[in-house]
Amino acid sequence: MVDFFKQFHPILQALIGSSYTFGLTALGAASVFAFKSLNKKIMDAMFGFSAGIMLAASFWSLLLPSVRLASEIGSNAKWLIPACGFLIGGVFLRLIDRILPHLHPGMQSEDHPEGIKTHWRKTTLLVLAITLHNIPEGLAIGIAFCAAGFGVEGATLAGAIALAIGIGIQDFPEGFSVAVPLRKLGQPLTKSFICGALSGIVEPIFAVIGAAAVMASKSLLPYALSFSAGAMIFVVIEEVLPEAESNGNQDIATAGAMVGFVLMMILDIAFS
């Protein structure tokens, strides 16, 4: 697999890797053709699993390479750059969260959408909720492939591939979590699938944007790595974990998060 990716430019590598994650989002959405609903305990375990993967990816694939790269600049930079990038990433996602209208799958009422007030339909708001999750994931994939292309210590092509694999695994339940609620709202099967699949289309888009921005200037790389880590951590803490625990299944969600974290850690270490 590594040899296959080596023949491409890092931006194209990012597009291929993020297209895989988009494909798994679509595959998850396609499950709506087989299942009308899913047990809440299973769904909460899947959300916890997604949170664990995102947490592990944020550290092993993003923050750690950022620290190593920043340490080459100076002794103070090795903590200052990752810290600043991390916090800016969180602020960036907070702004999008405040602006972008969205409604999480666990919410039952249209009276409580997040973001600016809008008259958009509930179906649109549900899709946008998962779309918000996928923005930092796409950025992370694009930046990881660029870091490998620049030969950053601890950032290998195999590691970038592992990151894409890990994010793809957790994208499967996200696609399902959009399609099934839409089906329960009375939407046709095909429309439920298409909306669930399209919630992941932002990953290839932002993967290419992130990769292109970093390729334009290597000096941005340590900031970009920590930025995408901060954005992902914000999503996990503010969105994913609360959803996983909203039905009182904290133990199941926590177990899922632990398994997801370990799986992503193994992938990153084994492939690096």
C-alpha positions as a Markdown table, in Angstrom:
| # | Residue | x | y | z |
|---|---|---|---|---|
| 1 | Met | 0.0 | 0.0 | 0.0 |
| 2 | Val | 2.9 | 2.4 | 0.8 |
| 3 | Asp | 4.5 | 1.7 | -2.5 |
| 4 | Phe | 1.2 | 2.6 | -4.3 |
| 5 | Phe | 1.0 | 6.0 | -2.5 |
| 6 | Lys | 4.7 | 6.8 | -3.2 |
| 7 | Gln | 4.1 | 7.3 | -6.9 |
| 8 | Phe | 1.8 | 10.3 | -6.2 |
| 9 | His | 2.3 | 13.9 | -5.1 |
| 10 | Pro | 1.4 | 14.5 | -1.4 |
| 11 | Ile | -1.7 | 16.5 | -2.4 |
| 12 | Leu | -2.9 | 13.7 | -4.6 |
| 13 | Gln | -2.1 | 11.2 | -1.7 |
| 14 | Ala | -4.3 | 13.3 | 0.5 |
| 15 | Leu | -7.1 | 13.2 | -2.0 |
| 16 | Ile | -6.8 | 9.4 | -2.3 |
| 17 | Gly | -6.7 | 8.9 | 1.4 |
| 18 | Ser | -9.6 | 11.1 | 2.1 |
| 19 | Ser | -11.6 | 9.6 | -0.8 |
| 20 | Tyr | -11.3 | 6.3 | 1.1 |
| 21 | Thr | -12.7 | 7.9 | 4.3 |
| 22 | Phe | -15.5 | 9.4 | 2.2 |
| 23 | Gly | -16.2 | 6.0 | 0.8 |
| 24 | Leu | -16.6 | 4.5 | 4.3 |
| 25 | Thr | -19.0 | 7.3 | 5.2 |
| 26 | Ala | -21.0 | 6.3 | 2.2 |
| 27 | Leu | -20.8 | 2.7 | 3.1 |
| 28 | Gly | -22.1 | 3.4 | 6.6 |
| 29 | Ala | -24.9 | 5.4 | 5.2 |
| 30 | Ala | -25.8 | 2.5 | 2.9 |
| 31 | Ser | -26.5 | 0.4 | 6.0 |
| 32 | Val | -29.9 | 2.2 | 6.1 |
| 33 | Phe | -31.0 | -0.1 | 3.4 |
| 34 | Ala | -30.6 | -3.1 | 5.7 |
| 35 | Phe | -31.5 | -1.5 | 9.1 |
| 36 | Lys | -34.3 | 0.8 | 10.0 |
| 37 | Ser | -32.9 | 1.6 | 13.4 |
| 38 | Leu | -30.0 | 0.7 | 15.7 |
| 39 | Asn | -30.0 | -0.1 | 19.4 |
| 40 | Lys | -29.0 | 3.0 | 21.3 |
| 41 | Lys | -26.4 | 1.2 | 23.3 |
| 42 | Ile | -24.7 | 0.1 | 20.1 |
| 43 | Met | -24.9 | 3.6 | 18.7 |
| 44 | Asp | -23.4 | 5.1 | 21.8 |
| 45 | Ala | -20.6 | 2.5 | 21.7 |
| 46 | Met | -19.9 | 3.5 | 18.1 |
| 47 | Phe | -19.8 | 7.2 | 19.0 |
| 48 | Gly | -17.4 | 6.4 | 21.9 |
| 49 | Phe | -15.3 | 4.4 | 19.5 |
| 50 | Ser | -15.1 | 7.3 | 17.1 |
| 51 | Ala | -14.1 | 9.6 | 19.9 |
| 52 | Gly | -11.3 | 7.2 | 20.9 |
| 53 | Ile | -9.9 | 7.1 | 17.4 |
| 54 | Met | -10.0 | 10.9 | 17.0 |
| 55 | Leu | -8.2 | 11.4 | 20.4 |
| 56 | Ala | -5.5 | 8.9 | 19.6 |
| 57 | Ala | -5.0 | 10.3 | 16.1 |
| 58 | Ser | -4.8 | 13.8 | 17.4 |
| 59 | Phe | -1.8 | 12.9 | 19.6 |
| 60 | Trp | 0.1 | 10.2 | 17.7 |
| 61 | Ser | -0.3 | 11.5 | 14.2 |
| 62 | Leu | -0.6 | 15.3 | 14.7 |
| 63 | Leu | 0.6 | 16.8 | 18.0 |
| 64 | Leu | 3.7 | 14.6 | 18.5 |
| 65 | Pro | 5.1 | 15.4 | 15.0 |
| 66 | Ser | 4.3 | 19.0 | 15.6 |
| 67 | Val | 6.3 | 19.0 | 18.8 |
| 68 | Arg | 9.2 | 17.2 | 17.1 |
| 69 | Leu | 9.2 | 19.7 | 14.1 |
| 70 | Ala | 8.9 | 22.7 | 16.4 |
| 71 | Ser | 11.8 | 21.6 | 18.5 |
| 72 | Glu | 14.1 | 22.0 | 15.5 |
| 73 | Ile | 13.2 | 25.7 | 15.5 |
| 74 | Gly | 14.1 | 26.4 | 19.1 |
| 75 | Ser | 13.8 | 25.3 | 22.7 |
| 76 | Asn | 10.8 | 27.6 | 23.4 |
| 77 | Ala | 9.2 | 26.8 | 20.0 |
| 78 | Lys | 8.8 | 23.1 | 20.9 |
| 79 | Trp | 6.0 | 24.0 | 23.3 |
| 80 | Leu | 4.9 | 27.4 | 22.1 |
| 81 | Ile | 4.1 | 26.5 | 18.5 |
| 82 | Pro | 2.1 | 23.3 | 19.3 |
| 83 | Ala | 0.2 | 25.1 | 22.1 |
| 84 | Cys | -0.7 | 28.1 | 19.9 |
| 85 | Gly | -1.7 | 25.9 | 17.0 |
| 86 | Phe | -3.8 | 23.6 | 19.2 |
| 87 | Leu | -5.7 | 26.5 | 20.8 |
| 88 | Ile | -6.3 | 28.2 | 17.4 |
| 89 | Gly | -7.7 | 25.0 | 16.0 |
| 90 | Gly | -10.1 | 24.8 | 18.9 |
| 91 | Val | -11.2 | 28.4 | 18.5 |
| 92 | Phe | -11.6 | 27.9 | 14.7 |
| 93 | Leu | -14.0 | 25.0 | 15.3 |
| 94 | Arg | -15.8 | 26.9 | 18.0 |
| 95 | Leu | -16.5 | 29.7 | 15.6 |
| 96 | Ile | -17.9 | 27.3 | 13.0 |
| 97 | Asp | -19.9 | 25.6 | 15.7 |
| 98 | Arg | -21.5 | 29.0 | 16.6 |
| 99 | Ile | -22.1 | 30.0 | 13.0 |
| 100 | Leu | -23.1 | 26.8 | 11.2 |
| 101 | Pro | -26.7 | 25.7 | 11.9 |
| 102 | His | -26.8 | 22.0 | 12.8 |
| 103 | Leu | -28.8 | 19.5 | 14.9 |
| 104 | His | -27.2 | 16.5 | 16.4 |
| 105 | Pro | -28.9 | 13.0 | 15.9 |
| 106 | Gly | -29.7 | 12.7 | 19.6 |
| 107 | Met | -31.7 | 15.9 | 19.6 |
| 108 | Gln | -35.4 | 15.3 | 19.2 |
| 109 | Ser | -36.7 | 18.9 | 18.7 |
| 110 | Glu | -36.2 | 21.4 | 16.0 |
| 111 | Asp | -36.4 | 24.1 | 18.6 |
| 112 | His | -32.9 | 23.6 | 19.7 |
| 113 | Pro | -30.5 | 23.7 | 16.7 |
| 114 | Glu | -27.1 | 25.0 | 17.3 |
| 115 | Gly | -25.5 | 27.9 | 15.3 |
| 116 | Ile | -27.3 | 30.9 | 13.8 |
| 117 | Lys | -31.1 | 30.8 | 13.6 |
| 118 | Thr | -32.4 | 29.4 | 10.4 |
| 119 | His | -35.5 | 27.9 | 8.9 |
| 120 | Trp | -33.7 | 25.0 | 7.3 |
| 121 | Arg | -35.3 | 21.6 | 7.5 |
| 122 | Lys | -34.3 | 19.2 | 10.2 |
| 123 | Thr | -32.9 | 16.8 | 7.5 |
| 124 | Thr | -30.4 | 19.5 | 6.5 |
| 125 | Leu | -29.5 | 20.3 | 10.1 |
| 126 | Leu | -28.8 | 16.7 | 10.8 |
| 127 | Val | -26.4 | 16.4 | 7.8 |
| 128 | Leu | -24.6 | 19.5 | 8.8 |
| 129 | Ala | -23.9 | 18.2 | 12.3 |
| 130 | Ile | -21.8 | 15.3 | 11.0 |
| 131 | Thr | -20.3 | 17.5 | 8.3 |
| 132 | Leu | -19.0 | 19.7 | 11.1 |
| 133 | His | -17.2 | 16.6 | 12.5 |
| 134 | Asn | -15.6 | 15.8 | 9.2 |
| 135 | Ile | -13.9 | 19.2 | 8.6 |
| 136 | Pro | -11.0 | 18.7 | 11.0 |
| 137 | Glu | -10.7 | 15.0 | 9.9 |
| 138 | Gly | -10.2 | 16.1 | 6.3 |
| 139 | Leu | -7.6 | 18.7 | 7.4 |
| 140 | Ala | -5.8 | 16.1 | 9.5 |
| 141 | Ile | -5.5 | 13.7 | 6.6 |
| 142 | Gly | -4.2 | 16.3 | 4.2 |
| 143 | Ile | -1.6 | 17.8 | 6.6 |
| 144 | Ala | -0.4 | 14.3 | 7.7 |
| 145 | Phe | 0.4 | 13.3 | 4.1 |
| 146 | Cys | 2.2 | 16.6 | 3.6 |
| 147 | Ala | 4.2 | 16.1 | 6.8 |
| 148 | Ala | 5.3 | 12.7 | 5.4 |
| 149 | Gly | 6.2 | 14.3 | 2.1 |
| 150 | Phe | 8.5 | 16.8 | 3.9 |
| 151 | Gly | 10.2 | 14.0 | 5.8 |
| 152 | Val | 9.2 | 15.2 | 9.3 |
| 153 | Glu | 10.6 | 13.0 | 12.1 |
| 154 | Gly | 7.8 | 10.8 | 13.3 |
| 155 | Ala | 5.6 | 11.6 | 10.3 |
| 156 | Thr | 5.8 | 8.8 | 7.8 |
| 157 | Leu | 3.8 | 7.9 | 4.7 |
| 158 | Ala | 2.7 | 4.7 | 6.4 |
| 159 | Gly | 1.6 | 6.7 | 9.4 |
| 160 | Ala | -0.5 | 9.1 | 7.2 |
| 161 | Ile | -2.1 | 6.0 | 5.6 |
| 162 | Ala | -2.8 | 4.6 | 9.1 |
| 163 | Leu | -4.4 | 7.9 | 10.1 |
| 164 | Ala | -6.7 | 7.7 | 7.0 |
| 165 | Ile | -7.5 | 4.1 | 7.8 |
| 166 | Gly | -8.4 | 5.0 | 11.4 |
| 167 | Ile | -10.5 | 8.0 | 10.5 |
| 168 | Gly | -12.2 | 5.9 | 7.8 |
| 169 | Ile | -13.1 | 3.2 | 10.4 |
| 170 | Gln | -14.9 | 5.8 | 12.6 |
| 171 | Asp | -16.5 | 7.5 | 9.6 |
| 172 | Phe | -18.6 | 4.3 | 9.0 |
| 173 | Pro | -20.8 | 4.8 | 12.1 |
| 174 | Glu | -21.0 | 8.6 | 11.3 |
| 175 | Gly | -22.6 | 7.9 | 7.9 |
| 176 | Phe | -25.0 | 5.5 | 9.5 |
| 177 | Ser | -25.9 | 8.0 | 12.3 |
| 178 | Val | -27.1 | 10.5 | 9.6 |
| 179 | Ala | -28.9 | 8.1 | 7.3 |
| 180 | Val | -31.0 | 6.3 | 10.0 |
| 181 | Pro | -32.5 | 9.4 | 11.7 |
| 182 | Leu | -33.4 | 10.8 | 8.3 |
| 183 | Arg | -35.2 | 7.5 | 7.5 |
| 184 | Lys | -37.0 | 7.7 | 10.8 |
| 185 | Leu | -38.2 | 11.2 | 9.9 |
| 186 | Gly | -39.9 | 9.7 | 6.9 |
| 187 | Gln | -37.4 | 10.5 | 4.2 |
| 188 | Pro | -37.1 | 8.0 | 1.3 |
| 189 | Leu | -34.4 | 5.3 | 1.6 |
| 190 | Thr | -32.4 | 6.7 | -1.3 |
| 191 | Lys | -32.5 | 10.3 | -0.1 |
| 192 | Ser | -31.5 | 9.1 | 3.4 |
| 193 | Phe | -28.5 | 7.3 | 1.9 |
| 194 | Ile | -27.4 | 10.2 | -0.3 |
| 195 | Cys | -27.6 | 12.7 | 2.6 |
| 196 | Gly | -25.6 | 10.4 | 4.9 |
| 197 | Ala | -23.0 | 9.8 | 2.2 |
| 198 | Leu | -22.7 | 13.5 | 1.4 |
| 199 | Ser | -22.0 | 14.4 | 5.0 |
| 200 | Gly | -18.5 | 13.0 | 4.3 |
| 201 | Ile | -17.8 | 14.9 | 1.1 |
| 202 | Val | -16.1 | 17.7 | 3.0 |
| 203 | Glu | -13.2 | 15.4 | 4.0 |
| 204 | Pro | -11.7 | 15.2 | 0.5 |
| 205 | Ile | -12.3 | 18.9 | 0.0 |
| 206 | Phe | -10.6 | 20.0 | 3.2 |
| 207 | Ala | -7.9 | 17.4 | 2.8 |
| 208 | Val | -6.8 | 19.0 | -0.4 |
| 209 | Ile | -7.2 | 22.5 | 1.0 |
| 210 | Gly | -5.0 | 21.6 | 4.0 |
| 211 | Ala | -2.4 | 19.8 | 1.9 |
| 212 | Ala | -2.2 | 22.6 | -0.6 |
| 213 | Ala | -1.8 | 25.2 | 2.1 |
| 214 | Val | 1.1 | 23.4 | 3.8 |
| 215 | Met | 2.8 | 22.4 | 0.6 |
| 216 | Ala | 3.0 | 26.2 | -0.2 |
| 217 | Ser | 5.1 | 26.8 | 2.9 |
| 218 | Lys | 6.8 | 24.2 | 5.1 |
| 219 | Ser | 7.1 | 26.7 | 7.9 |
| 220 | Leu | 3.3 | 26.4 | 8.4 |
| 221 | Leu | 3.6 | 22.6 | 9.0 |
| 222 | Pro | 4.1 | 22.6 | 12.8 |
| 223 | Tyr | 1.2 | 25.1 | 13.2 |
| 224 | Ala | -1.0 | 23.1 | 10.8 |
| 225 | Leu | -0.4 | 19.8 | 12.6 |
| 226 | Ser | -1.3 | 21.2 | 16.0 |
| 227 | Phe | -4.1 | 23.2 | 14.6 |
| 228 | Ser | -5.8 | 20.1 | 13.2 |
| 229 | Ala | -5.2 | 18.3 | 16.5 |
| 230 | Gly | -6.9 | 21.1 | 18.4 |
| 231 | Ala | -9.8 | 21.1 | 16.0 |
| 232 | Met | -10.3 | 17.4 | 16.4 |
| 233 | Ile | -10.1 | 17.4 | 20.2 |
| 234 | Phe | -12.7 | 20.2 | 20.2 |
| 235 | Val | -15.1 | 18.1 | 18.2 |
| 236 | Val | -14.5 | 15.1 | 20.5 |
| 237 | Ile | -15.1 | 17.0 | 23.8 |
| 238 | Glu | -17.8 | 19.3 | 22.6 |
| 239 | Glu | -19.8 | 17.1 | 20.3 |
| 240 | Val | -18.9 | 13.4 | 20.1 |
| 241 | Leu | -18.6 | 12.4 | 23.7 |
| 242 | Pro | -21.7 | 14.3 | 24.9 |
| 243 | Glu | -23.7 | 12.5 | 22.2 |
| 244 | Ala | -22.3 | 9.2 | 23.2 |
| 245 | Glu | -23.3 | 9.7 | 26.8 |
| 246 | Ser | -26.6 | 11.4 | 26.2 |
| 247 | Asn | -28.7 | 8.2 | 26.7 |
| 248 | Gly | -27.1 | 7.3 | 30.0 |
| 249 | Asn | -24.8 | 4.7 | 28.5 |
| 250 | Gln | -21.6 | 6.2 | 29.9 |
| 251 | Asp | -19.9 | 2.9 | 30.6 |
| 252 | Ile | -20.5 | 1.6 | 27.1 |
| 253 | Ala | -19.4 | 4.8 | 25.5 |
| 254 | Thr | -16.3 | 4.9 | 27.6 |
| 255 | Ala | -15.4 | 1.3 | 26.7 |
| 256 | Gly | -15.9 | 2.2 | 23.0 |
| 257 | Ala | -13.6 | 5.2 | 23.4 |
| 258 | Met | -10.9 | 3.0 | 25.0 |
| 259 | Val | -11.1 | 0.4 | 22.3 |
| 260 | Gly | -11.0 | 3.1 | 19.6 |
| 261 | Phe | -8.0 | 4.9 | 21.2 |
| 262 | Val | -6.0 | 1.6 | 21.4 |
| 263 | Leu | -6.8 | 0.6 | 17.9 |
| 264 | Met | -5.7 | 4.0 | 16.5 |
| 265 | Met | -2.5 | 3.9 | 18.6 |
| 266 | Ile | -1.7 | 0.4 | 17.3 |
| 267 | Leu | -2.3 | 1.4 | 13.7 |
| 268 | Asp | -0.1 | 4.5 | 14.1 |
| 269 | Ile | 2.8 | 2.7 | 15.8 |
| 270 | Ala | 2.6 | -0.4 | 13.6 |
| 271 | Phe | 2.6 | 1.6 | 10.4 |
| 272 | Ser | 5.2 | 4.2 | 11.5 |
